[in-house]
Amino acid sequence: MKWLADETLRNAILRGLLRQAPALDILCAQDLPELSGHIDLTLLRHATSTDRVLLTHDLSTMVSARRTHLQHHKRCAPIVLIPDSFPVNLVIDDLLLLDRCA
């Protein structure tokens, strides 16, 4: 599975994922000039065109961005919405499980 972490995803999650699975195919939006600082629709377009699953804590705007994206496109990348309140270790375990099961 290929992942795209948006700028809201906590660094502790990214570090933990890569520590436990160094070969994990994950890109960070803040590391890509074409995505860093851009709106949710840009992230969704990129994730969709590159077949990546979008990881975000941004529950407040990402759902409406997905809705808008689907009004103009036939498909949209899957999104994993991660509440900020979830413990980091559980998020890491769950994401690694999703990756293994894909």
Backbone as a chain_set.jsonl record, in Angstrom:
{"seq": "MKWLADETLRNAILRGLLRQAPALDILCAQDLPELSGHIDLTLLRHATSTDRVLLTHDLSTMVSARRTHLQHHKRCAPIVLIPDSFPVNLVIDDLLLLDRCA", "coords": {"N": [[0.848, -1.172, 0.0], [0.427, 2.269, -0.68], [1.13, 5.355, 0.839], [0.129, 8.709, 1.771], [0.991, 11.218, 3.82], [-0.584, 13.925, 5.292], [0.048, 17.394, 6.18], [-0.89, 17.698, 8.739], [-0.591, 15.366, 10.14], [0.732, 13.818, 12.971], [4.165, 13.986, 13.803], [5.248, 12.035, 15.455], [3.819, 9.771, 14.845], [4.571, 9.281, 12.188], [7.357, 8.863, 12.563], [7.275, 6.589, 14.215], [6.001, 4.725, 12.52], [7.919, 4.459, 10.461], [10.079, 3.572, 11.929], [9.25, 1.042, 12.737], [8.624, -0.117, 10.317], [10.66, 0.223, 8.043], [10.67, 0.078, 5.242], [8.283, 1.025, 4.424], [6.031, 2.512, 2.159], [5.682, 5.629, 2.149], [4.845, 8.989, 1.733], [5.449, 12.36, 2.696], [3.528, 15.215, 2.847], [4.608, 17.727, 3.508], [7.201, 17.472, 2.679], [7.187, 17.629, -0.024], [7.41, 19.89, -2.545], [5.318, 20.515, -4.339], [3.083, 19.983, -2.863], [3.299, 20.921, -0.26], [1.914, 23.098, 2.043], [-0.392, 23.42, 0.577], [-3.94, 23.319, -0.301], [-6.551, 21.043, 0.857], [-7.87, 19.838, -1.347], [-5.888, 19.746, -3.31], [-4.125, 17.913, -2.176], [-5.791, 15.653, -2.173], [-6.2, 15.296, -4.942], [-3.577, 14.691, -5.732], [-3.05, 12.354, -4.197], [-5.018, 10.675, -5.255], [-4.277, 10.523, -7.994], [-1.846, 9.249, -7.776], [-2.391, 6.897, -6.59], [-2.458, 6.649, -3.729], [-3.113, 6.296, -0.23], [-4.564, 8.651, 1.813], [-3.45, 10.056, 4.801], [-4.595, 11.668, 7.671], [-5.182, 14.09, 10.292], [-7.049, 15.931, 10.033], [-10.044, 16.204, 10.427], [-12.007, 18.127, 10.296], [-12.035, 19.556, 7.845], [-11.392, 17.818, 5.76], [-13.371, 15.947, 5.034], [-15.378, 17.45, 3.762], [-13.82, 18.415, 1.672], [-13.306, 16.074, 0.297], [-15.877, 15.458, -0.564], [-16.329, 17.626, -2.309], [-14.286, 17.111, -4.161], [-15.239, 14.709, -5.293], [-17.438, 15.624, -6.645], [-16.417, 16.57, -8.971], [-14.764, 14.648, -10.013], [-14.421, 11.172, -10.891], [-13.419, 9.341, -9.111], [-11.843, 9.019, -5.865], [-9.055, 9.202, -3.717], [-8.625, 6.864, -1.027], [-9.198, 7.82, 2.37], [-7.746, 7.987, 5.529], [-8.968, 8.954, 8.425], [-7.769, 10.249, 11.303], [-8.404, 10.687, 14.559], [-7.096, 13.222, 16.727], [-7.032, 12.509, 19.369], [-6.485, 9.807, 19.579], [-4.295, 7.324, 20.837], [-0.846, 7.359, 20.033], [0.663, 4.958, 19.718], [-1.343, 3.054, 19.223], [-2.446, 3.996, 16.846], [-0.252, 3.677, 15.124], [0.066, 0.856, 15.216], [-2.41, 0.065, 14.092], [-2.288, 1.227, 11.519], [-0.083, -0.112, 10.442], [-1.124, -2.691, 10.422], [-3.219, -2.364, 8.563], [-1.615, -1.841, 6.327], [-0.245, -4.259, 6.011], [-2.376, -5.961, 5.432], [-3.271, -5.127, 3.017]], "CA": [[0.0, 0.0, 0.0], [1.176, 3.522, -0.729], [0.529, 6.317, 1.754], [0.49, 10.123, 1.732], [0.688, 11.865, 5.103], [-0.724, 15.374, 5.134], [0.868, 18.167, 7.122], [-1.432, 17.665, 10.101], [-0.279, 14.099, 10.805], [1.77, 14.002, 13.99], [5.478, 13.421, 13.476], [5.487, 10.829, 16.251], [3.226, 8.65, 14.101], [5.475, 9.017, 11.059], [8.604, 8.266, 13.077], [6.971, 5.239, 14.682], [5.753, 3.872, 11.357], [9.17, 4.181, 9.764], [10.944, 2.798, 12.82], [8.784, -0.348, 12.739], [8.553, -0.615, 8.945], [11.499, 1.149, 7.278], [10.399, 0.0, 3.807], [6.93, 1.53, 4.191], [5.959, 3.482, 1.059], [4.943, 6.776, 2.658], [5.331, 10.33, 1.408], [4.962, 13.414, 3.587], [3.173, 16.395, 2.053], [5.503, 18.85, 3.787], [8.476, 17.237, 2.009], [6.987, 17.74, -1.466], [7.101, 21.291, -2.855], [4.034, 20.652, -5.02], [1.997, 19.744, -1.907], [3.514, 21.626, 1.006], [1.158, 24.332, 2.224], [-1.531, 23.493, -0.326], [-5.251, 22.979, 0.25], [-6.916, 19.627, 0.888], [-8.201, 19.341, -2.69], [-4.625, 19.449, -3.989], [-3.652, 16.649, -1.602], [-6.659, 14.584, -2.664], [-5.894, 15.064, -6.364], [-2.29, 14.008, -5.811], [-3.213, 10.995, -3.663], [-5.816, 9.918, -6.215], [-3.523, 10.277, -9.225], [-0.693, 8.389, -7.489], [-2.917, 5.702, -5.895], [-2.025, 6.645, -2.34], [-4.099, 6.497, 0.832], [-4.251, 9.891, 2.526], [-3.509, 10.005, 6.26], [-4.787, 13.019, 8.188], [-5.912, 14.388, 11.529], [-7.908, 17.067, 9.688], [-11.418, 15.763, 10.259], [-12.915, 19.262, 10.125], [-12.149, 20.024, 6.459], [-11.1, 16.803, 4.743], [-14.603, 15.3, 4.574], [-16.002, 18.332, 2.767], [-12.92, 18.45, 0.517], [-13.563, 14.827, -0.45], [-17.178, 15.636, -1.214], [-16.1, 18.54, -3.426], [-13.477, 16.388, -5.144], [-16.077, 13.73, -5.981], [-18.366, 16.328, -7.529], [-15.711, 16.882, -10.21], [-13.966, 13.504, -10.447], [-15.129, 9.897, -10.711], [-12.891, 8.591, -7.96], [-11.06, 9.774, -4.887], [-8.191, 8.364, -2.889], [-9.12, 6.577, 0.319], [-8.692, 8.707, 3.42], [-7.786, 7.495, 6.895], [-9.144, 10.085, 9.331], [-7.242, 9.824, 12.601], [-8.618, 11.71, 15.593], [-5.919, 13.598, 17.519], [-7.098, 11.913, 20.701], [-6.073, 8.408, 19.564], [-2.908, 7.124, 21.256], [0.086, 7.19, 18.923], [1.034, 3.553, 19.528], [-2.473, 2.344, 18.613], [-2.525, 4.454, 15.45], [0.839, 3.011, 14.404], [-0.284, -0.56, 15.088], [-3.53, -0.079, 13.163], [-1.837, 1.538, 10.164], [0.766, -1.215, 9.995], [-2.03, -3.794, 10.125], [-3.836, -2.04, 7.268], [-0.596, -1.978, 5.286], [0.021, -5.692, 5.819], [-3.567, -6.62, 4.9], [-3.621, -4.586, 1.672]], "C": [[0.894, 1.235, 0.0], [0.399, 4.574, 0.073], [0.997, 7.739, 1.434], [0.046, 10.747, 3.047], [0.537, 13.363, 4.869], [0.033, 16.081, 6.253], [0.342, 18.142, 8.546], [-1.048, 16.391, 10.853], [0.905, 14.281, 11.743], [3.07, 13.284, 13.596], [5.781, 12.153, 14.253], [4.911, 9.598, 15.546], [4.133, 8.284, 12.931], [6.752, 8.331, 11.509], [8.372, 6.828, 13.518], [6.715, 4.267, 13.542], [7.059, 3.478, 10.694], [10.162, 3.4, 10.625], [10.551, 1.316, 12.761], [8.746, -0.964, 11.342], [9.332, 0.322, 8.028], [11.214, 1.163, 5.774], [9.0, 0.523, 3.447], [6.949, 2.614, 3.118], [5.076, 4.653, 1.504], [5.642, 8.071, 2.253], [4.719, 11.314, 2.388], [4.729, 14.672, 2.763], [4.152, 17.539, 2.279], [6.867, 18.686, 3.125], [8.39, 17.406, 0.493], [6.578, 19.168, -1.817], [5.742, 21.483, -3.522], [2.838, 20.446, -4.09], [2.111, 20.569, -0.635], [2.752, 22.942, 1.034], [-0.065, 24.46, 1.347], [-2.822, 23.004, 0.336], [-5.531, 21.485, 0.122], [-7.213, 19.063, -0.495], [-6.949, 18.994, -3.49], [-4.059, 18.128, -3.484], [-4.474, 15.478, -2.126], [-6.389, 14.27, -4.13], [-4.584, 14.285, -6.504], [-2.412, 12.56, -5.33], [-3.992, 10.122, -4.648], [-4.992, 9.568, -7.451], [-2.323, 9.353, -9.012], [-1.082, 7.127, -6.722], [-2.378, 5.564, -4.476], [-3.216, 6.84, -1.409], [-3.66, 7.714, 1.625], [-4.453, 9.703, 4.02], [-3.629, 11.428, 6.794], [-5.453, 13.026, 9.557], [-6.996, 15.422, 11.256], [-9.344, 16.634, 9.391], [-12.352, 16.915, 9.9], [-13.065, 19.69, 8.668], [-11.996, 18.932, 5.411], [-12.365, 16.126, 4.207], [-15.286, 16.165, 3.516], [-15.131, 18.458, 1.521], [-13.125, 17.205, -0.343], [-14.873, 14.929, -1.214], [-17.035, 16.528, -2.449], [-15.315, 17.855, -4.541], [-14.354, 15.441, -5.97], [-17.136, 14.379, -6.863], [-17.738, 16.564, -8.903], [-14.927, 15.707, -10.786], [-14.725, 12.218, -10.141], [-14.651, 9.108, -9.5], [-12.065, 9.502, -7.079], [-10.239, 8.782, -4.082], [-8.889, 8.047, -1.568], [-8.469, 7.526, 1.322], [-8.808, 7.982, 4.757], [-7.813, 8.727, 7.795], [-8.78, 9.632, 10.736], [-7.491, 10.927, 13.627], [-7.334, 11.963, 16.388], [-5.867, 12.881, 18.864], [-6.652, 10.448, 20.731], [-4.613, 8.297, 19.987], [-2.007, 6.773, 20.061], [0.394, 5.719, 18.67], [-0.099, 2.743, 18.891], [-2.641, 2.733, 17.15], [-1.469, 3.74, 14.616], [0.501, 1.542, 14.167], [-1.387, -0.774, 14.055], [-3.107, 0.201, 11.721], [-0.933, 0.437, 9.608], [-0.064, -2.452, 9.662], [-2.726, -3.57, 8.78], [-2.85, -2.262, 6.125], [-0.338, -3.45, 4.986], [-1.155, -6.394, 5.149], [-3.908, -6.18, 3.478], [-3.068, -5.475, 0.569]], "O": [[1.969, 1.245, 0.598], [-0.826, 4.661, -0.011], [2.089, 7.953, 0.908], [-1.147, 10.793, 3.346], [1.431, 13.999, 4.31], [0.583, 15.445, 7.151], [1.056, 18.527, 9.472], [-1.168, 16.34, 12.077], [1.941, 14.825, 11.363], [3.062, 12.146, 13.127], [6.499, 11.284, 13.759], [5.469, 8.505, 15.65], [4.426, 7.108, 12.712], [7.181, 7.342, 10.914], [9.183, 5.948, 13.228], [7.159, 3.12, 13.587], [7.284, 2.304, 10.397], [10.989, 2.653, 10.102], [11.417, 0.442, 12.737], [8.827, -2.184, 11.195], [8.735, 1.128, 7.314], [11.49, 2.159, 5.104], [8.593, 0.461, 2.287], [7.778, 3.523, 3.158], [3.869, 4.659, 1.259], [6.853, 8.224, 2.407], [3.597, 11.119, 2.855], [5.628, 15.138, 2.063], [4.493, 18.251, 1.334], [7.618, 19.656, 3.017], [9.406, 17.334, -0.198], [5.499, 19.609, -1.421], [5.082, 22.499, -3.301], [1.7, 20.705, -4.483], [1.1, 20.876, -0.004], [2.923, 23.792, 0.16], [-0.723, 25.5, 1.36], [-2.797, 22.364, 1.387], [-4.854, 20.765, -0.612], [-6.846, 17.925, -0.786], [-6.958, 18.04, -4.269], [-3.57, 17.316, -4.27], [-3.924, 14.436, -2.481], [-6.353, 13.102, -4.518], [-4.491, 13.342, -7.289], [-1.924, 11.644, -5.992], [-3.653, 8.955, -4.846], [-5.016, 8.424, -7.903], [-1.836, 8.741, -9.963], [-0.22, 6.38, -6.261], [-1.905, 4.5, -4.076], [-4.205, 7.477, -1.773], [-2.511, 7.798, 2.06], [-5.509, 9.244, 4.455], [-2.849, 12.301, 6.412], [-6.18, 12.104, 9.926], [-7.777, 15.754, 12.148], [-9.798, 16.691, 8.248], [-13.383, 16.698, 9.264], [-14.14, 20.152, 8.286], [-12.435, 19.111, 4.275], [-12.413, 15.768, 3.03], [-15.724, 15.654, 2.486], [-15.659, 18.595, 0.417], [-13.117, 17.285, -1.572], [-14.958, 14.53, -2.375], [-17.566, 16.209, -3.513], [-15.639, 18.0, -5.72], [-14.23, 15.379, -7.193], [-17.676, 13.721, -7.752], [-18.453, 16.738, -9.89], [-14.474, 15.768, -11.929], [-15.566, 12.181, -9.243], [-15.394, 8.304, -8.937], [-11.647, 10.589, -7.477], [-10.679, 7.667, -3.805], [-9.652, 8.864, -1.051], [-7.336, 7.971, 1.137], [-9.859, 7.426, 5.074], [-6.823, 9.447, 7.916], [-9.414, 8.733, 11.29], [-6.86, 11.983, 13.571], [-6.582, 11.033, 16.682], [-4.792, 12.674, 19.427], [-6.459, 9.896, 21.814], [-3.779, 9.089, 19.546], [-2.384, 5.982, 19.196], [0.386, 5.278, 17.521], [0.163, 1.839, 18.098], [-2.947, 1.885, 16.312], [-1.761, 3.254, 13.524], [0.633, 1.043, 13.05], [-1.307, -1.691, 13.238], [-3.523, -0.508, 10.805], [-1.019, 0.099, 8.427], [0.258, -3.18, 8.724], [-2.808, -4.484, 7.959], [-3.21, -2.806, 5.081], [-0.227, -3.836, 3.822], [-0.951, -7.329, 4.375], [-4.743, -6.797, 2.816], [-3.26, -5.184, -0.612]]}, "num_chains": 1, "name": "protein.A"}
